[in-house]
Amino acid sequence: MKRFYKDVAVAAEAGGFRVTLDGRGIRTVAGKPQIVPTRALADALAAEWAAQGEEIDAASFLLRDMADYALDVVAPERAQAITELLPYGETDTLCYRAEPDEALGRRQHAVWEPLLVTAEERHGVRFVRVAGVMHRPQPEPTLARVREVLESLDAFALAALRNTAGLAASLMLGLAALEPGADIDALWDAANLEEDWQAELWGKDAEALERRERRHAAFAAAAHFAALAR
């Protein structure tokens, strides 16, 4: 698509801030006014529009897409959005490890256990650790508390969490990425521990590394989106 605007700005509106193109306010995919809660997020959304050249690159609008998802999908259907996130806690990657006497199991314990313990303390939950890949259900009180944690988040945080948890295959890592001051690179490395382990054993694959970097960028963008929306 050809660029159809010259000026990009941000305007204050009731309920927040909105990007304008040549004075006209942006709307979401569903046609709603794209009003976001903070000036910082609106400025970042405006930067995406301002960075476009003569041709608009739809794939470059990472923040816009999350804002649209928050407003079009999460806000009107919070309960459904939360229900879709819960499985990432029920089968959280941090809970499923190799046997503790195996080298991989020892590395998983060294990297994942501190992260999981921190998450348990932060959110007041207790997860079952599993040796192997066979599913074991988490305790009902744990799942109930996880739901309470998700219910405490606003639509923009839930939209970001959909990406961080999905990319990490871990609700606890996804939530940790939304914390102020989170070490995003360390969290991403933890999420990719098993993939990196295989690469150490069998060698690195250029295509896999490129895919990892793209997913890393998306993970970081989602965490950045949550920070801007706070």
C-alpha positions as protocol buffer text, in pm:
chain_id: "A"
residue {
  index: 1
  type: MET
  ca { x: 0 y: 0 z: 0 }
}
residue {
  index: 2
  type: LYS
  ca { x: 124 y: 348 z: -86 }
}
residue {
  index: 3
  type: ARG
  ca { x: 174 y: 593 z: 199 }
}
residue {
  index: 4
  type: PHE
  ca { x: -140 y: 809 z: 201 }
}
residue {
  index: 5
  type: TYR
  ca { x: -52 y: 1071 z: 466 }
}
residue {
  index: 6
  type: LYS
  ca { x: 211 y: 1333 z: 538 }
}
residue {
  index: 7
  type: ASP
  ca { x: 178 y: 1443 z: 900 }
}
residue {
  index: 8
  type: VAL
  ca { x: 173 y: 1214 z: 1205 }
}
residue {
  index: 9
  type: ALA
  ca { x: 75 y: 1355 z: 1543 }
}
residue {
  index: 10
  type: VAL
  ca { x: -74 y: 1258 z: 1880 }
}
residue {
  index: 11
  type: ALA
  ca { x: -387 y: 1414 z: 2023 }
}
residue {
  index: 12
  type: ALA
  ca { x: -534 y: 1392 z: 2373 }
}
residue {
  index: 13
  type: GLU
  ca { x: -887 y: 1251 z: 2375 }
}
residue {
  index: 14
  type: ALA
  ca { x: -1134 y: 1143 z: 2641 }
}
residue {
  index: 15
  type: GLY
  ca { x: -990 y: 829 z: 2797 }
}
residue {
  index: 16
  type: GLY
  ca { x: -638 y: 868 z: 2667 }
}
residue {
  index: 17
  type: PHE
  ca { x: -441 y: 953 z: 2353 }
}
residue {
  index: 18
  type: ARG
  ca { x: -479 y: 887 z: 1982 }
}
residue {
  index: 19
  type: VAL
  ca { x: -254 y: 898 z: 1678 }
}
residue {
  index: 20
  type: THR
  ca { x: -369 y: 1124 z: 1396 }
}
residue {
  index: 21
  type: LEU
  ca { x: -269 y: 1113 z: 1031 }
}
residue {
  index: 22
  type: ASP
  ca { x: -312 y: 1449 z: 861 }
}
residue {
  index: 23
  type: GLY
  ca { x: -543 y: 1541 z: 1148 }
}
residue {
  index: 24
  type: ARG
  ca { x: -765 y: 1233 z: 1125 }
}
residue {
  index: 25
  type: GLY
  ca { x: -771 y: 993 z: 1420 }
}
residue {
  index: 26
  type: ILE
  ca { x: -659 y: 634 z: 1372 }
}
residue {
  index: 27
  type: ARG
  ca { x: -916 y: 358 z: 1409 }
}
residue {
  index: 28
  type: THR
  ca { x: -863 y: -8 z: 1494 }
}
residue {
  index: 29
  type: VAL
  ca { x: -916 y: -294 z: 1252 }
}
residue {
  index: 30
  type: ALA
  ca { x: -1272 y: -325 z: 1387 }
}
residue {
  index: 31
  type: GLY
  ca { x: -1334 y: 47 z: 1333 }
}
residue {
  index: 32
  type: LYS
  ca { x: -1310 y: 167 z: 1692 }
}
residue {
  index: 33
  type: PRO
  ca { x: -1120 y: 485 z: 1784 }
}
residue {
  index: 34
  type: GLN
  ca { x: -768 y: 367 z: 1869 }
}
residue {
  index: 35
  type: ILE
  ca { x: -743 y: 546 z: 2203 }
}
residue {
  index: 36
  type: VAL
  ca { x: -462 y: 420 z: 2424 }
}
residue {
  index: 37
  type: PRO
  ca { x: -408 y: 491 z: 2795 }
}
residue {
  index: 38
  type: THR
  ca { x: -71 y: 669 z: 2792 }
}
residue {
  index: 39
  type: ARG
  ca { x: 106 y: 937 z: 2592 }
}
residue {
  index: 40
  type: ALA
  ca { x: 416 y: 716 z: 2582 }
}
residue {
  index: 41
  type: LEU
  ca { x: 231 y: 440 z: 2399 }
}
residue {
  index: 42
  type: ALA
  ca { x: 64 y: 686 z: 2163 }
}
residue {
  index: 43
  type: ASP
  ca { x: 403 y: 839 z: 2080 }
}
residue {
  index: 44
  type: ALA
  ca { x: 543 y: 492 z: 2004 }
}
residue {
  index: 45
  type: LEU
  ca { x: 244 y: 413 z: 1782 }
}
residue {
  index: 46
  type: ALA
  ca { x: 297 y: 744 z: 1603 }
}
residue {
  index: 47
  type: ALA
  ca { x: 663 y: 654 z: 1550 }
}
residue {
  index: 48
  type: GLU
  ca { x: 558 y: 337 z: 1366 }
}
residue {
  index: 49
  type: TRP
  ca { x: 351 y: 545 z: 1125 }
}
residue {
  index: 50
  type: ALA
  ca { x: 618 y: 812 z: 1086 }
}
residue {
  index: 51
  type: ALA
  ca { x: 885 y: 551 z: 1006 }
}
residue {
  index: 52
  type: GLN
  ca { x: 701 y: 428 z: 695 }
}
residue {
  index: 53
  type: GLY
  ca { x: 848 y: 507 z: 358 }
}
residue {
  index: 54
  type: GLU
  ca { x: 664 y: 548 z: 30 }
}
residue {
  index: 55
  type: GLU
  ca { x: 528 y: 196 z: 74 }
}
residue {
  index: 56
  type: ILE
  ca { x: 363 y: 96 z: 401 }
}
residue {
  index: 57
  type: ASP
  ca { x: 506 y: -222 z: 555 }
}
residue {
  index: 58
  type: ALA
  ca { x: 214 y: -379 z: 740 }
}
residue {
  index: 59
  type: ALA
  ca { x: 444 y: -626 z: 919 }
}
residue {
  index: 60
  type: SER
  ca { x: 627 y: -341 z: 1093 }
}
residue {
  index: 61
  type: PHE
  ca { x: 325 y: -235 z: 1301 }
}
residue {
  index: 62
  type: LEU
  ca { x: 390 y: -459 z: 1601 }
}
residue {
  index: 63
  type: LEU
  ca { x: 263 y: -209 z: 1857 }
}
residue {
  index: 64
  type: ARG
  ca { x: -39 y: -106 z: 1650 }
}
residue {
  index: 65
  type: ASP
  ca { x: -146 y: -469 z: 1614 }
}
residue {
  index: 66
  type: MET
  ca { x: -128 y: -524 z: 1991 }
}
residue {
  index: 67
  type: ALA
  ca { x: -324 y: -205 z: 2056 }
}
residue {
  index: 68
  type: ASP
  ca { x: -593 y: -318 z: 1812 }
}
residue {
  index: 69
  type: TYR
  ca { x: -606 y: -659 z: 1978 }
}
residue {
  index: 70
  type: ALA
  ca { x: -643 y: -499 z: 2322 }
}
residue {
  index: 71
  type: LEU
  ca { x: -929 y: -275 z: 2208 }
}
residue {
  index: 72
  type: ASP
  ca { x: -1108 y: -502 z: 1960 }
}
residue {
  index: 73
  type: VAL
  ca { x: -1071 y: -843 z: 2125 }
}
residue {
  index: 74
  type: VAL
  ca { x: -964 y: -826 z: 2489 }
}
residue {
  index: 75
  type: ALA
  ca { x: -1165 y: -527 z: 2611 }
}
residue {
  index: 76
  type: PRO
  ca { x: -1508 y: -659 z: 2501 }
}
residue {
  index: 77
  type: GLU
  ca { x: -1429 y: -1025 z: 2586 }
}
residue {
  index: 78
  type: ARG
  ca { x: -1196 y: -1020 z: 2887 }
}
residue {
  index: 79
  type: ALA
  ca { x: -1317 y: -1353 z: 3024 }
}
residue {
  index: 80
  type: GLN
  ca { x: -1248 y: -1529 z: 2694 }
}
residue {
  index: 81
  type: ALA
  ca { x: -905 y: -1369 z: 2662 }
}
residue {
  index: 82
  type: ILE
  ca { x: -815 y: -1489 z: 3011 }
}
residue {
  index: 83
  type: THR
  ca { x: -945 y: -1840 z: 2944 }
}
residue {
  index: 84
  type: GLU
  ca { x: -723 y: -1860 z: 2636 }
}
residue {
  index: 85
  type: LEU
  ca { x: -417 y: -1766 z: 2843 }
}
residue {
  index: 86
  type: LEU
  ca { x: -471 y: -2017 z: 3124 }
}
residue {
  index: 87
  type: PRO
  ca { x: -333 y: -2322 z: 2935 }
}
residue {
  index: 88
  type: TYR
  ca { x: 9 y: -2156 z: 2930 }
}
residue {
  index: 89
  type: GLY
  ca { x: 1 y: -2184 z: 3309 }
}
residue {
  index: 90
  type: GLU
  ca { x: -147 y: -2533 z: 3317 }
}
residue {
  index: 91
  type: THR
  ca { x: 142 y: -2668 z: 3106 }
}
residue {
  index: 92
  type: ASP
  ca { x: 407 y: -2408 z: 3183 }
}
residue {
  index: 93
  type: THR
  ca { x: 741 y: -2492 z: 3023 }
}
residue {
  index: 94
  type: LEU
  ca { x: 925 y: -2411 z: 3347 }
}
residue {
  index: 95
  type: CYS
  ca { x: 753 y: -2705 z: 3517 }
}
residue {
  index: 96
  type: TYR
  ca { x: 849 y: -2976 z: 3264 }
}
residue {
  index: 97
  type: ARG
  ca { x: 1209 y: -3089 z: 3288 }
}
residue {
  index: 98
  type: ALA
  ca { x: 1439 y: -3377 z: 3207 }
}
residue {
  index: 99
  type: GLU
  ca { x: 1530 y: -3622 z: 3482 }
}
residue {
  index: 100
  type: PRO
  ca { x: 1724 y: -3442 z: 3757 }
}
residue {
  index: 101
  type: ASP
  ca { x: 2030 y: -3664 z: 3715 }
}
residue {
  index: 102
  type: GLU
  ca { x: 2061 y: -3579 z: 3344 }
}
residue {
  index: 103
  type: ALA
  ca { x: 2277 y: -3291 z: 3224 }
}
residue {
  index: 104
  type: LEU
  ca { x: 1981 y: -3115 z: 3064 }
}
residue {
  index: 105
  type: GLY
  ca { x: 1777 y: -3158 z: 3382 }
}
residue {
  index: 106
  type: ARG
  ca { x: 2054 y: -3001 z: 3587 }
}
residue {
  index: 107
  type: ARG
  ca { x: 2073 y: -2701 z: 3355 }
}
residue {
  index: 108
  type: GLN
  ca { x: 1695 y: -2662 z: 3356 }
}
residue {
  index: 109
  type: HIS
  ca { x: 1695 y: -2667 z: 3734 }
}
residue {
  index: 110
  type: ALA
  ca { x: 1976 y: -2410 z: 3753 }
}
residue {
  index: 111
  type: VAL
  ca { x: 1806 y: -2168 z: 3514 }
}
residue {
  index: 112
  type: TRP
  ca { x: 1436 y: -2235 z: 3556 }
}
residue {
  index: 113
  type: GLU
  ca { x: 1401 y: -2308 z: 3926 }
}
residue {
  index: 114
  type: PRO
  ca { x: 1497 y: -1955 z: 4043 }
}
residue {
  index: 115
  type: LEU
  ca { x: 1257 y: -1804 z: 3789 }
}
residue {
  index: 116
  type: LEU
  ca { x: 975 y: -2034 z: 3895 }
}
residue {
  index: 117
  type: VAL
  ca { x: 1036 y: -1976 z: 4266 }
}
residue {
  index: 118
  type: THR
  ca { x: 1034 y: -1600 z: 4207 }
}
residue {
  index: 119
  type: ALA
  ca { x: 705 y: -1631 z: 4019 }
}
residue {
  index: 120
  type: GLU
  ca { x: 554 y: -1841 z: 4295 }
}
residue {
  index: 121
  type: GLU
  ca { x: 653 y: -1586 z: 4558 }
}
residue {
  index: 122
  type: ARG
  ca { x: 536 y: -1292 z: 4348 }
}
residue {
  index: 123
  type: HIS
  ca { x: 195 y: -1436 z: 4268 }
}
residue {
  index: 124
  type: GLY
  ca { x: 131 y: -1654 z: 4573 }
}
residue {
  index: 125
  type: VAL
  ca { x: 111 y: -1988 z: 4391 }
}
residue {
  index: 126
  type: ARG
  ca { x: 277 y: -2329 z: 4404 }
}
residue {
  index: 127
  type: PHE
  ca { x: 348 y: -2528 z: 4088 }
}
residue {
  index: 128
  type: VAL
  ca { x: 409 y: -2901 z: 4053 }
}
residue {
  index: 129
  type: ARG
  ca { x: 743 y: -2982 z: 3889 }
}
residue {
  index: 130
  type: VAL
  ca { x: 734 y: -3269 z: 3641 }
}
residue {
  index: 131
  type: ALA
  ca { x: 1023 y: -3490 z: 3526 }
}
residue {
  index: 132
  type: GLY
  ca { x: 945 y: -3589 z: 3169 }
}
residue {
  index: 133
  type: VAL
  ca { x: 683 y: -3481 z: 2917 }
}
residue {
  index: 134
  type: MET
  ca { x: 377 y: -3659 z: 3053 }
}
residue {
  index: 135
  type: HIS
  ca { x: 116 y: -3405 z: 3160 }
}
residue {
  index: 136
  type: ARG
  ca { x: 35 y: -3366 z: 3528 }
}
residue {
  index: 137
  type: PRO
  ca { x: -240 y: -3126 z: 3630 }
}
residue {
  index: 138
  type: GLN
  ca { x: -153 y: -2833 z: 3849 }
}
residue {
  index: 139
  type: PRO
  ca { x: -341 y: -2801 z: 4181 }
}
residue {
  index: 140
  type: GLU
  ca { x: -680 y: -2633 z: 4159 }
}
residue {
  index: 141
  type: PRO
  ca { x: -579 y: -2360 z: 4409 }
}
residue {
  index: 142
  type: THR
  ca { x: -283 y: -2277 z: 4182 }
}
residue {
  index: 143
  type: LEU
  ca { x: -500 y: -2246 z: 3873 }
}
residue {
  index: 144
  type: ALA
  ca { x: -756 y: -2041 z: 4064 }
}
residue {
  index: 145
  type: ARG
  ca { x: -484 y: -1802 z: 4181 }
}
residue {
  index: 146
  type: VAL
  ca { x: -340 y: -1778 z: 3830 }
}
residue {
  index: 147
  type: ARG
  ca { x: -683 y: -1677 z: 3705 }
}
residue {
  index: 148
  type: GLU
  ca { x: -699 y: -1406 z: 3973 }
}
residue {
  index: 149
  type: VAL
  ca { x: -361 y: -1273 z: 3859 }
}
residue {
  index: 150
  type: LEU
  ca { x: -481 y: -1254 z: 3500 }
}
residue {
  index: 151
  type: GLU
  ca { x: -805 y: -1088 z: 3604 }
}
residue {
  index: 152
  type: SER
  ca { x: -604 y: -812 z: 3772 }
}
residue {
  index: 153
  type: LEU
  ca { x: -447 y: -710 z: 3438 }
}
residue {
  index: 154
  type: ASP
  ca { x: -595 y: -453 z: 3204 }
}
residue {
  index: 155
  type: ALA
  ca { x: -668 y: -514 z: 2837 }
}
residue {
  index: 156
  type: PHE
  ca { x: -332 y: -380 z: 2720 }
}
residue {
  index: 157
  type: ALA
  ca { x: -132 y: -597 z: 2959 }
}
residue {
  index: 158
  type: LEU
  ca { x: -336 y: -902 z: 2857 }
}
residue {
  index: 159
  type: ALA
  ca { x: -272 y: -824 z: 2491 }
}
residue {
  index: 160
  type: ALA
  ca { x: 103 y: -809 z: 2559 }
}
residue {
  index: 161
  type: LEU
  ca { x: 87 y: -1126 z: 2768 }
}
residue {
  index: 162
  type: ARG
  ca { x: -77 y: -1315 z: 2482 }
}
residue {
  index: 163
  type: ASN
  ca { x: 248 y: -1262 z: 2290 }
}
residue {
  index: 164
  type: THR
  ca { x: 504 y: -1305 z: 2568 }
}
residue {
  index: 165
  type: ALA
  ca { x: 343 y: -1619 z: 2710 }
}
residue {
  index: 166
  type: GLY
  ca { x: 274 y: -1765 z: 2368 }
}
residue {
  index: 167
  type: LEU
  ca { x: 627 y: -1708 z: 2240 }
}
residue {
  index: 168
  type: ALA
  ca { x: 783 y: -1842 z: 2560 }
}
residue {
  index: 169
  type: ALA
  ca { x: 532 y: -2128 z: 2601 }
}
residue {
  index: 170
  type: SER
  ca { x: 524 y: -2019 z: 2964 }
}
residue {
  index: 171
  type: LEU
  ca { x: 277 y: -1803 z: 3150 }
}
residue {
  index: 172
  type: MET
  ca { x: 528 y: -1737 z: 3427 }
}
residue {
  index: 173
  type: LEU
  ca { x: 795 y: -1617 z: 3186 }
}
residue {
  index: 174
  type: GLY
  ca { x: 532 y: -1417 z: 3001 }
}
residue {
  index: 175
  type: LEU
  ca { x: 424 y: -1244 z: 3321 }
}
residue {
  index: 176
  type: ALA
  ca { x: 785 y: -1188 z: 3428 }
}
residue {
  index: 177
  type: ALA
  ca { x: 848 y: -1005 z: 3099 }
}
residue {
  index: 178
  type: LEU
  ca { x: 574 y: -757 z: 3193 }
}
residue {
  index: 179
  type: GLU
  ca { x: 738 y: -666 z: 3525 }
}
residue {
  index: 180
  type: PRO
  ca { x: 912 y: -325 z: 3544 }
}
residue {
  index: 181
  type: GLY
  ca { x: 1285 y: -365 z: 3490 }
}
residue {
  index: 182
  type: ALA
  ca { x: 1256 y: -719 z: 3356 }
}
residue {
  index: 183
  type: ASP
  ca { x: 1569 y: -865 z: 3193 }
}
residue {
  index: 184
  type: ILE
  ca { x: 1404 y: -949 z: 2862 }
}
residue {
  index: 185
  type: ASP
  ca { x: 1712 y: -1112 z: 2708 }
}
residue {
  index: 186
  type: ALA
  ca { x: 1760 y: -1342 z: 3008 }
}
residue {
  index: 187
  type: LEU
  ca { x: 1394 y: -1441 z: 3007 }
}
residue {
  index: 188
  type: TRP
  ca { x: 1411 y: -1515 z: 2634 }
}
residue {
  index: 189
  type: ASP
  ca { x: 1723 y: -1725 z: 2683 }
}
residue {
  index: 190
  type: ALA
  ca { x: 1541 y: -1919 z: 2956 }
}
residue {
  index: 191
  type: ALA
  ca { x: 1247 y: -1979 z: 2724 }
}
residue {
  index: 192
  type: ASN
  ca { x: 1485 y: -2115 z: 2460 }
}
residue {
  index: 193
  type: LEU
  ca { x: 1700 y: -2324 z: 2693 }
}
residue {
  index: 194
  type: GLU
  ca { x: 1609 y: -2657 z: 2535 }
}
residue {
  index: 195
  type: GLU
  ca { x: 1651 y: -2528 z: 2180 }
}
residue {
  index: 196
  type: ASP
  ca { x: 1991 y: -2384 z: 2269 }
}
residue {
  index: 197
  type: TRP
  ca { x: 2086 y: -2711 z: 2436 }
}
residue {
  index: 198
  type: GLN
  ca { x: 2012 y: -2901 z: 2117 }
}
residue {
  index: 199
  type: ALA
  ca { x: 2215 y: -2649 z: 1918 }
}
residue {
  index: 200
  type: GLU
  ca { x: 2512 y: -2707 z: 2148 }
}
residue {
  index: 201
  type: LEU
  ca { x: 2488 y: -3082 z: 2090 }
}
residue {
  index: 202
  type: TRP
  ca { x: 2418 y: -3092 z: 1718 }
}
residue {
  index: 203
  type: GLY
  ca { x: 2529 y: -2755 z: 1587 }
}
residue {
  index: 204
  type: LYS
  ca { x: 2353 y: -2431 z: 1505 }
}
residue {
  index: 205
  type: ASP
  ca { x: 2119 y: -2396 z: 1209 }
}
residue {
  index: 206
  type: ALA
  ca { x: 2111 y: -2058 z: 1032 }
}
residue {
  index: 207
  type: GLU
  ca { x: 1739 y: -2079 z: 960 }
}
residue {
  index: 208
  type: ALA
  ca { x: 1659 y: -2169 z: 1320 }
}
residue {
  index: 209
  type: LEU
  ca { x: 1875 y: -1883 z: 1446 }
}
residue {
  index: 210
  type: GLU
  ca { x: 1695 y: -1637 z: 1220 }
}
residue {
  index: 211
  type: ARG
  ca { x: 1358 y: -1762 z: 1342 }
}
residue {
  index: 212
  type: ARG
  ca { x: 1478 y: -1734 z: 1704 }
}
residue {
  index: 213
  type: GLU
  ca { x: 1582 y: -1371 z: 1651 }
}
residue {
  index: 214
  type: ARG
  ca { x: 1248 y: -1280 z: 1493 }
}
residue {
  index: 215
  type: ARG
  ca { x: 1063 y: -1434 z: 1786 }
}
residue {
  index: 216
  type: HIS
  ca { x: 1300 y: -1262 z: 2030 }
}
residue {
  index: 217
  type: ALA
  ca { x: 1217 y: -927 z: 1870 }
}
residue {
  index: 218
  type: ALA
  ca { x: 844 y: -998 z: 1898 }
}
residue {
  index: 219
  type: PHE
  ca { x: 885 y: -1100 z: 2263 }
}
residue {
  index: 220
  type: ALA
  ca { x: 1076 y: -780 z: 2341 }
}
residue {
  index: 221
  type: ALA
  ca { x: 820 y: -570 z: 2151 }
}
residue {
  index: 222
  type: ALA
  ca { x: 536 y: -714 z: 2358 }
}
residue {
  index: 223
  type: ALA
  ca { x: 719 y: -640 z: 2683 }
}
residue {
  index: 224
  type: HIS
  ca { x: 791 y: -287 z: 2557 }
}
residue {
  index: 225
  type: PHE
  ca { x: 423 y: -243 z: 2467 }
}
residue {
  index: 226
  type: ALA
  ca { x: 318 y: -339 z: 2821 }
}
residue {
  index: 227
  type: ALA
  ca { x: 569 y: -97 z: 2971 }
}
residue {
  index: 228
  type: LEU
  ca { x: 449 y: 188 z: 2748 }
}
residue {
  index: 229
  type: ALA
  ca { x: 85 y: 120 z: 2836 }
}
residue {
  index: 230
  type: ARG
  ca { x: 144 y: 128 z: 3214 }
}
